[in-house]
Amino acid sequence: MELQPDEAVVGEVTAIKPYGAFVRLVSGDIGMIHISEIATEYVRDISQYLSVGQKVVVKIIGRNEEGKYNLSLKRVSRQDHDAALFHSEVAQVKKALDERLAALDESIKELVARRGRQPERESLTAWIASVKKEKQELERRQQRRSRFYEPDWAQLAEESSNLPPASPAEESESAIEGDEGESDE
């Protein structure tokens, strides 16, 4: 999975050095957040902002000569942060569904193998009818599971698009305007 510049992704801090923090991204790649990209203010000690094992949303700024990602924490907007977390959660749900479907496929293969050994006394017609009945039962269970575990993607997308895009600059501007409005009265 090739990550693009300006893309916000979730990662886990794996090491902290005096010059920056190393992060393992969801793609499995390693990137580094330089100390100057941790926060907008001067950072003397990175461990005041990050800790090993902490999950963070970072923005890809590019790649260095070694092919490792250059990352930024301070360039992540609120909207980028929420979108990356949403994408991460969707990926986890998709992975869980894929695992459950794989388990269901194994169950079906086992059932076919079991039913493949047709008892001698059972007629072919009765055997086919019983296999169809079991197949319908498995399909019914799968549909019930799909409805329970599969999120409504359209509704989730609509909910995430309705989130107010509040960047730190907008929040400080609205706070200043609110203060000015109170002093006019």
C-alpha positions as CSV (number, residue, x, y, z in Angstrom):
1,M,0.0,0.0,0.0
2,E,1.7,3.2,-1.2
3,L,1.0,6.2,0.9
4,Q,0.7,9.6,-0.7
5,P,1.9,13.0,0.5
6,D,-0.7,14.9,2.5
7,E,-2.4,11.7,3.4
8,A,-3.4,11.3,7.1
9,V,-2.9,7.8,8.5
10,V,-2.9,6.1,11.9
11,G,0.3,4.8,13.3
12,E,1.9,3.7,16.6
13,V,5.0,5.3,18.1
14,T,7.8,2.7,18.3
15,A,10.7,4.8,19.5
16,I,11.5,8.3,20.7
17,K,14.9,9.9,20.1
18,P,16.1,13.4,20.9
19,Y,15.6,14.4,17.3
20,G,12.2,12.8,16.6
21,A,9.8,9.9,17.0
22,F,9.6,6.7,14.9
23,V,6.1,5.5,14.0
24,R,5.0,2.2,12.5
25,L,2.2,3.0,10.0
26,V,-0.9,0.9,9.2
27,S,0.9,-0.2,6.0
28,G,3.7,-1.7,8.1
29,D,6.2,1.0,7.0
30,I,8.3,3.0,9.4
31,G,8.3,6.8,9.3
32,M,9.8,9.5,11.5
33,I,8.3,12.7,12.9
34,H,11.1,15.2,13.2
35,I,11.1,17.2,16.5
36,S,10.1,20.3,14.5
37,E,7.0,18.6,13.2
38,I,5.6,17.5,16.7
39,A,3.9,20.7,17.6
40,T,3.5,24.4,16.5
41,E,5.3,25.6,19.6
42,Y,9.0,24.9,20.5
43,V,9.4,21.3,21.6
44,R,12.3,20.7,24.1
45,D,11.3,17.1,25.1
46,I,9.4,14.9,22.7
47,S,8.3,12.6,25.6
48,Q,6.1,15.4,26.9
49,Y,4.0,15.0,23.7
50,L,4.4,11.4,22.7
51,S,5.0,8.0,24.4
52,V,6.1,4.6,23.0
53,G,3.0,2.5,22.1
54,Q,0.8,5.6,21.7
55,K,-1.5,5.6,18.6
56,V,-1.3,8.8,16.6
57,V,-2.7,10.3,13.5
58,V,0.1,11.6,11.3
59,K,0.3,13.4,7.9
60,I,2.7,12.1,5.3
61,I,5.0,14.9,4.1
62,G,7.2,12.8,1.8
63,R,10.0,10.3,1.7
64,N,13.7,10.6,2.6
65,E,16.6,9.2,0.6
66,E,16.2,5.8,2.3
67,G,12.6,5.5,1.3
68,K,11.2,6.0,4.8
69,Y,8.3,8.3,5.3
70,N,8.7,11.9,6.7
71,L,5.7,12.5,9.0
72,S,4.1,15.5,10.7
73,L,1.9,15.7,13.8
74,K,1.4,19.5,13.7
75,R,0.0,19.5,10.1
76,V,-2.9,17.2,10.9
77,S,-6.2,19.1,10.9
78,R,-9.2,18.0,12.9
79,Q,-10.9,16.8,9.7
80,D,-7.8,14.8,8.7
81,H,-7.6,13.3,12.2
82,D,-11.3,12.2,12.2
83,A,-11.1,10.8,8.6
84,A,-8.0,8.8,9.4
85,L,-9.6,7.3,12.5
86,F,-12.8,6.5,10.6
87,H,-10.8,4.8,7.8
88,S,-8.8,2.8,10.4
89,E,-12.0,1.6,12.0
90,V,-13.6,0.7,8.7
91,A,-10.4,-1.3,7.8
92,Q,-10.7,-3.2,11.2
93,V,-14.3,-4.0,10.6
94,K,-13.6,-5.2,7.0
95,K,-10.8,-7.4,8.3
96,A,-13.1,-9.0,10.9
97,L,-15.8,-9.6,8.3
98,D,-13.2,-11.2,6.0
99,E,-12.1,-13.5,8.8
100,R,-15.6,-14.5,9.5
101,L,-16.4,-15.1,5.9
102,A,-13.3,-17.3,5.6
103,A,-14.4,-19.3,8.6
104,L,-17.9,-19.7,7.0
105,D,-16.2,-20.9,3.8
106,E,-14.3,-23.5,5.8
107,S,-17.6,-24.6,7.4
108,I,-19.2,-24.9,4.0
109,K,-16.3,-27.0,2.7
110,E,-16.5,-29.2,5.7
111,L,-20.2,-29.7,5.2
112,V,-19.7,-30.6,1.5
113,A,-17.0,-33.1,2.5
114,R,-19.3,-34.6,5.1
115,R,-22.3,-34.7,2.8
116,G,-20.1,-36.0,0.0
117,R,-20.1,-39.4,1.7
118,Q,-23.6,-40.4,0.8
119,P,-25.2,-43.1,3.0
120,E,-26.0,-46.2,1.0
121,R,-29.7,-46.4,2.1
122,E,-30.5,-42.8,1.3
123,S,-31.8,-42.1,-2.2
124,L,-30.1,-39.5,-4.4
125,T,-33.3,-37.3,-4.4
126,A,-33.4,-37.3,-0.6
127,W,-29.7,-36.6,-0.4
128,I,-30.0,-33.6,-2.8
129,A,-33.0,-32.3,-0.8
130,S,-31.1,-32.5,2.5
131,V,-28.1,-30.7,1.0
132,K,-30.3,-27.9,-0.4
133,K,-32.0,-27.5,3.0
134,E,-28.6,-27.2,4.7
135,K,-27.4,-24.8,2.1
136,Q,-30.5,-22.6,2.6
137,E,-29.9,-22.7,6.4
138,L,-26.3,-21.6,5.9
139,E,-27.3,-18.8,3.5
140,R,-30.0,-17.6,6.0
141,R,-27.4,-17.5,8.8
142,Q,-24.9,-15.7,6.6
143,Q,-27.5,-13.1,5.6
144,R,-28.4,-12.6,9.3
145,R,-24.7,-12.1,10.2
146,S,-24.2,-9.8,7.3
147,R,-27.0,-7.6,8.4
148,F,-25.7,-7.5,11.9
149,Y,-22.0,-7.0,11.1
150,E,-22.1,-5.0,7.9
151,P,-22.4,-1.3,8.6
152,D,-24.5,1.0,6.5
153,W,-21.7,2.6,4.4
154,A,-23.9,5.3,3.0
155,Q,-25.1,6.3,6.5
156,L,-21.6,6.3,7.9
157,A,-20.3,8.4,5.0
158,E,-23.2,10.9,5.5
159,E,-22.5,11.1,9.2
160,S,-18.8,11.8,8.6
161,S,-19.6,14.5,6.0
162,N,-21.9,16.2,8.4
163,L,-19.0,16.7,10.9
164,P,-18.1,20.4,11.2
165,P,-14.6,21.1,9.8
166,A,-13.0,22.8,12.7
167,S,-9.3,23.5,12.4
168,P,-7.4,25.0,15.3
169,A,-7.1,28.3,13.4
170,E,-10.9,28.5,13.0
171,E,-11.5,27.6,16.6
172,S,-9.2,30.4,17.8
173,E,-10.8,32.9,15.4
174,S,-14.3,32.0,16.6
175,A,-13.1,32.4,20.2
176,I,-11.7,35.8,19.5
177,E,-14.9,36.9,17.7
178,G,-16.9,35.6,20.7
179,D,-14.8,37.7,23.1
180,E,-15.2,40.8,20.9
181,G,-19.0,40.3,20.8
182,E,-19.2,40.2,24.5
183,S,-17.2,43.4,25.0
184,D,-19.5,45.3,22.6
185,E,-22.5,44.8,24.9
